[in-house]
């Protein structure tokens, strides 16, 4: 369990460690980064060291180079080539914010100590992560992009367009400000509950407008899938046959079924996109989708769904 906590903390360190970098000079940024990393160390027992840090006030960016992560026992856990945060502002939601993590990879000895059912291909891979937020404060529209690349194995891209997101952005900003002012003080259960309620209320006002999802083979997707199927006592051919049989009775259109079969057989690329009706909240869209589950043709029309697979 501690190993999983440390793994999650690596990304948290990258985000938390650069939280004030946009408005201070490099030396001041270093002080803040070290402070944030010390907090993560206090919480997890893991230590985080880097060889270089640079900041730009003009571009509101900071980059950490060569970060090494060490477990509480002193074992090497992971290495990150670079972490770069651009556009972050402490007193407002920036029109554009991005986080890039390049070449994140667990140490071989750390991977060897993971649970026996861990997929070693994924655990040993080198990862690139990109996430960004485009936000228009006047209209309340926002676009969220997440790209994850497990080098030489598989890549995942997701793009979500939202309307009426101002309440969520304001809530996130208010919570962030409160946490910064609290510094090292722990929040009470009541305070945590208030924050969760505030976020949930803001999420209920969101209006989903578009969604795009893509999965691409980067070389070893087939080998990855075969290794997972082997654990279940199944071959790739058996899985392909099972999917075809299930799709014959599944509530999907023939076009979608063919796209899924095309991907399962080809394992090259799978994409799905949807354009949702304007003026409907996430809750209203979900309710309508549930009503149309048994009507695949109507559901495809309602969300303008397109699915491709090869």
Secondary structure, 3 states (H helix, E strand, C coil): CHHHHHHHHHHHHHHHCCCCHHHCCHHHHHHHHHHHHHHHHHHHCCEEEEEEEEEECCCCEEEEEEEEEECCCCCEEEEEEEEEEECCCCCCCCCEEEEEEEEEEECHHHHHCCCCCCCHHHHHCCEEEEEEEEECCCCCCEEEEEEEEECCCEEEEEEEEEECCHHHHHHHHHHHHHHHHHCCCCCCHHHHHHHHHHHHHHHCCCEEEEEEEEEEECCCHHHHHHHHHHHCCCCHHHHHHHHHHHHCCCCCCHHHHHHHHHHHHHCCEEEEEEECCCCCCHHHHHHHHHHCCCCHHHHHHHHCCEEEEC
